[in-house]
Amino acid sequence: MSSTSHIGHHRSMSLTPHDLLRTARQYVDAGLSVIPVGVSGSYAKHPHYDALKKTDHCYWDEGRGKWVASWMAFRERLPTQGELRAWFVEHQVQGLALVTGQISGLVALDFDKGAGVDTMRQLGIEPHVRSASGGYHAYVRYPGWHVPTTNSKTKTTLPPGVDVRGDGGLVVLPPTVTDAGRYERLSAKKLLHRLALPEVADLSGQRYRVRELLGLACAPESLEEAPRAAVRAPVFSEQRDGGDQEHRRVDYTRLVERAQDLILSRGRNEAGFWLACQLRDNDFSQDEALEIGPYWLSLLPATNTKGAKEAYVLAHFEASVRSAYRRVPAGRDSKPWVKGYGR
């Protein structure tokens, strides 16, 4: 797609369910993957977990003893017309977001109000959307290789106030209205080409290799085609260091086998995240989970659920591990997965 004309205009602060359904259909018809998001309180801009669960996008987390919503399927396929109607008409979700990366063919550069907007102007970028908070979004054509989703608060090497929504990312779309305000389509129509970004720029007194830091310079060497090498499964003690002798950990290879069974229906990313959560809940440390990564990677197919070749590298699993270990609630008892349970 050579333009952003499919990124809808905001017409009114009052949106009916059918308004959002019509807009969501336009996005999907243009080849974009979208999901429902919340618009108020702590749920604003986050996936609408209730609507996702009600359309069967969830998995059983034995450790937490409940169903957990997931939007990972929409990183590999577009939502169906039935799913769109269920989200925006039956469940009356009021916000929608773009799933960025390969599935939609777009990378979003998210410029925060303040430092991010200053960076955007210094780079001479014309944005496509004004966000509810006063920041801006600019859309770049997906370059054909994995682009990480990163933000400047955790990756300090990024230019000030710039977040990259690449593979596995989300960005709220017009005509969503949140507590903070509305997302508004601006007049820019052409997608930003990665080569229009400077290779190097001086920003706030510091020199940045802009394209490289945004993941838009060239394909990472790690994505070069190579046969999967056999990797020996790491060996750990039955108890974690300092653990109770009576508390024996489950054999993690059982968890790996279960995760492999999930790949066909849920894809490698979601299966990898499930595995990371189960390692966490079975008393494996984060370092041990990361050590299992190369072994897990060696067992995976080179294709996604659609049979298309798509990169899944160690960095993807490591990101799942970090995410899983950040999410564990303090003081919650771990509960090992038992073979035969879960969905």
N, C-alpha and C positions, 0 to 999 in steps of 0.2 A: 504494500500500500504506500502510495507516494504522498498522501496527505492525511490530516487528522480530522477530516470532515465528519468521520464516524464518531468522534468524541463529542457527545451531544451538547447543545446549548441549554442553559438554564432559562426557563421561561417564567416560572412563578415560584414564590415561596411556599405556595400551597400545592402539594402534589398528591394526586389520587393514586391508589394502587395500580390502576390501569395505565396511568402516565408512566410509572416506573416500569411496569411490564413492557409497555411499548418501547421505551428507551432501551431496556435490557435486551429485548429481541433485536433491536437495531445493532447493538454492539455485537451480539453473537452472530448475526447475519454477516457482519463485516469481518468475522473470523477472530473475534476477541473473546477470551474466557473471562467471565465475571462471576462473582459470588455475592451473597447478601452480607451486609455489615450493619452494625449498630450505629446509632446516631446520637446517643445521649449518655451522660455520666461516664463511668469507667469503661463502658462497652463501646463508646464512640470510636469509629474507625477500625474496630476489631471485627473479625468474622462473627456473623450472627449464629452463635452456637446452637440456639434452640431451633432455628429454622433448618440448619444443617442436619441436626439429629432427627427432626421430623421427616426429613426426606432420606433418611437411612444413611447419612454420611457420618458414621461414627464407628467406634470399635470399643470392645470391652477391655478396660484396664483392670486386670485382676488385682494389682497392687492397691489401687484406690477403690476397688469394689464398685465401679460405676461405668456407664457408657460415656465416652469422651468424643466430642464432635471433631470432625476432620474435614478440611477442604482440599487435601492433597490430590484427590482425584482430578481436580480441575487444573492441576499443573500438567496433566497429560491428555485431557479431553475437554471439549466445550460442554456447558450445561445443556440439557435437553429442554424442549419447549415445556414439557410437563414439570420439570424442576423449576423453571422460571416462574410459571404460573403458581406453583405451590409457594414459592418464596414471597413473591410480591403481591399476589392476590389473596390466596388462602391464609397465609400467615402475616400478610400486610407489613413486611419488612420495608423500612423507609430509606435504606441506603444501599448502594452497590459499589463494588470495587473491582478494578482490573487486576487480573492475575498476570503479572508481568513476566517477561522472559520468552523463551522459545515458543510456548504454546500460543501466545498472542502476537508474536513478532515485534514486540516493543520493549524497550528499556525506558524507565521513567527516571529522570533526574529531579529530585525533590529539593527545592531550595527553601530553607527555613526563613521566616521573617527575621530581618536584621542582617546577620553575617552572611547568611545564604543568599539573600537578595543582592547584597553588595557583590558577592562572588559572581552571581549570574550576570550582573551588569558589566563587571570588569571583563568577563569572558565574551560579552557581546551576544548573549543567547536571548532569543525571543521566545518567551514561554507560551504554552498552549492553554494552561488552566491556572486560574487564581484559586488558591485553597481557602478554606474557611478561616484559617488562622492568619491570613495575610501573606503567606508564602506563595510559591509558584511551582508548577510542574512543567517540565519540557520533555517531550517524547522523542526518543532516538530509535531509528530502525534497528532491530535486533541484528547483530553482526554475523551470526552464524556459529558462534562458539559460546561456551558457558560464560555468563556474566554474573559474578556474585552479587548478592544483595548485601549492602554494607551501609553503615551510617557513621557520620563524622564524630559522634559522641563516643563510640567504642573503637573506631579505627581513626586514630588521630593523624594518620598520614594523609587523609583526605583533605581537600580544600575546605576552608571554614564553612560550616552550615550547609553542606551538601550531602544528601543521602542518595544512594543508588538503589533503585528497585529493579533488580535483574531477575534471574531465575529464582523461583521460590518467593518472589516478592508480591506485595499488594500495594495499590495506590487507589484512594477513593476517587470516584468519577462524578462529574456533573450528571444529573441535576441534584445530587444528594445535598440535603440540608441537615447540618448537625447543630448541637447546642451553640457551637462557636460561630455558626454562620453557614453560608452556602458555598458550594464549589461551582465556579463559573467558567464557562468556555470563553476563551479570548479569541482574537481575530486571526492569529497565526494559523495557517493551514498546512504548510509543508512540514514533514517530519524533519527533525534535526539530523543531519548526517554526521557520523562519528568523525569524519575527516574535516568537518567544519570546526571541530574543537581544536584548540591549539595543542601542540605536543607539549610545550612548556609555557608556563605563565608565572609572572610574579604577582602574588596575591597577598595583601596585608604584610608586605615586607619579607615574604618567604617565597622561594622558587618551588613550583610544583610541576611534576611530569603529569599533566592533566589527563591525557588519554589513557595512559598506563594505569594511573590510580583509579580511574573510573571503570577499568576493565574493558576499555574500548580501543586499545592500541592494536593488539593482534591476538591470535589464538594462543592461549597458554601452552607451553611445551607439554604439560601434563596431559593434555587432551589428544596428543598424537596417537594414532592407531597403533596398538601393540597387543599381541596375544596376552591373555591373562596367565600369569605364572602361578604355579601351585605354591601355596603358602602354608607352612606348618601351623597348626592351631596352637596358640600359646597355652602354657600349663600354669595353673594357679593352685594355691592351697585350698583345701575344702573350707577353711575358715578365713575370714578377712583378718589381717593383722590386728591383734588385740581383741578378737571376737570371742564369743562364748564357745567352749568346746562342744556344747550340746547343739549349737546352731550350725548345721552344715548347709553350705550353699548348694543350690541346684547346679547340676552340670550345665554350664552355659551353652554347650553344643546342642542341648535340647532346645534352648531358646533360639539358637541360630537356625535349626531345622524348622521350627515353627515359623520363624520370620521368612524363610525361603518359601514356605507354603503360601504365605500372604502375597508374594510378589505378583502373581498372575492377576489377582483381583484388585490389588491396591497400588501396585507399582513399587519400584525400588526405594523411593524416598520415604513413603509411608511405612513400608516394611522395616526400613532402617531405623526410623524414629521409634516404631514399636519395639524393636530390639533394644535400642538405647534405653527406653523407659523400663523395660523388663530387667536389664542389667542393673539399672539404678535400684529397682525395687527388690532385687535379689541380693543386695548387699555387696555388689561389685563397686569398687571405687571408680571415679571418673578416669583416672589414669589406666586402670585395668580395661575399662570399656574402650578407651582409645587404642589400647594395645590389640584388642580384638579386631579393630577396623580392617587391617590388611587381609586377615583371614576371611572376614565377611565379604570383602570386595572381590576376593579371588573366586568366590562361589557364584557370583551374580552373572546374569545374561548381559550382553552388550546392547540389548534393545529394551525399549519401554513397553508398556502394556499394549500399544498399537503395533508392535513389531518393528518400529522404526529405530534406527541406530540413534542413540542419544547418550551423551556423556554422563556417566555417574562415576565420580572419582572419590578418592579418600576424603577430600575436603568436604564433600557433601555429608558423609557419615559423621565426620568430626563435628560439623555444625549441628547435626541432629543430637549428638551426645551432649554438646555444650548446652543446647536448648533443653534437653531432658533433665539435666542435672541442675539447671537454674530453676526449673518448675517444681521441684519436689517440695511440698509444704513442710515447714519445720515441725518436728515432733511427731510426724505421722509414721506409724509402724509399717515396715515393708512386709509384703505378703507375696511369697513366691508364686509364679504362674504354675499351674498344675496341668499336665498334659490332658487334653480332652476338654478343657474349659476355654472360654473365650470364643469370639466369632471370627 
